[in-house]
Amino acid sequence: MMRQALVALGPKSVVAGVLVGGAALALGALFLPRAVASASAPSSMYRLVLHAPERAGEFYVSAWAEGDVFVAHSDEPKLTFVRRGDEHDGCTWQGTERLTRLSAGVYAYDYSEQILSCRPDAEPFAKTPRKGIVTVERWDGPATATAMVGVQAPGDLWNTTAMNDEADSDDHCTDDDDDSADVDVEQEMADARREMADAQREIAEAQKQVADAIQQANDEVKAALAADDE
C-alpha cells in the first residue's frame, strides 16, 4: 500500500514559531525587560508532536489517535505508551509506542503492534509498524498528562470490507511493497534529521539575537538611570 506522511507540526513549523517568538522577545526587551523575564518562565506541560509515515486507510492503536499527547516533563530519557482495542477485524490489538530521547526536544519513535486474541470468524488486518521522530513543544494552555496505558474504541475505518478485500488481493503486502516502504521510511527519517539540524541552527541564531537585544536594553536602562542621577 502507498504511504503518506503524517503532518501535525513539522520541524520547519517549529522553527517559524520560535523565530517569531524570538522577535517578539527582542522587541519587548528593548522597552520592558521585566516582561521578557516573565514571558520566559517555564511551562508546566509539554506537547509531543509525532512525525511518522502512515499507510493510507490503515489504523494505529496509538496514543496520538486520541488527540494531542502531553507530558509533564520534557527530558525523560524514555517514554512508552501502550494502547489496547477491539478492532473491526474481530481481533483485540495492542499497540506499543516507544520514545527514546535523541537530544533536547527530540525523541526517536518506534511503533509496533501485536494481536492479543481473535474471534473464530476474525479476519485479522495487516500489521503496520512504523518509525519516526517526536518533537517536544512547550504548552502554555490547559492540558493534562496523557495516560501511559489505555483502552481505545475501534478505529474509525471508512470501509473495513474494502480494506480486507485489498489486503487479500495483496496477500497483506508483497515483499516488494515492504522493501519500498522501508526505503520510504529511511528517506523520510533522513529528511527529518536534516530539517531538525537546520531548525536547531536557526533556533540558536534566534536565541543569540534575543540575548543581544536584552543586553542592549539593559545597557540603555543603566544609561538612562545614570543620566537621571546626574
Secondary structure, DSSP 4 states (H G I P E B T S, - for coil): --EEEE-SS-HHHHHHHHHHHHHHHHHHHHH-HHHHHHHTSPPSEEEEEEEEEEETT-----GGGGS-EEES-S--SEEEEEEEEE-TTSEEEEEEEEEEEEETTEEEEEEEEEEEEE-TT--PPPP--EEEEEEEEEE-S---PPPSEEEEPPP--S-HHHHHHHHHHHTSS-HHHHHHHHHHHHHHHHHHHHHHHHHHHHHHHHHHHHHHHHHHHHHHHHHHHHHHH-
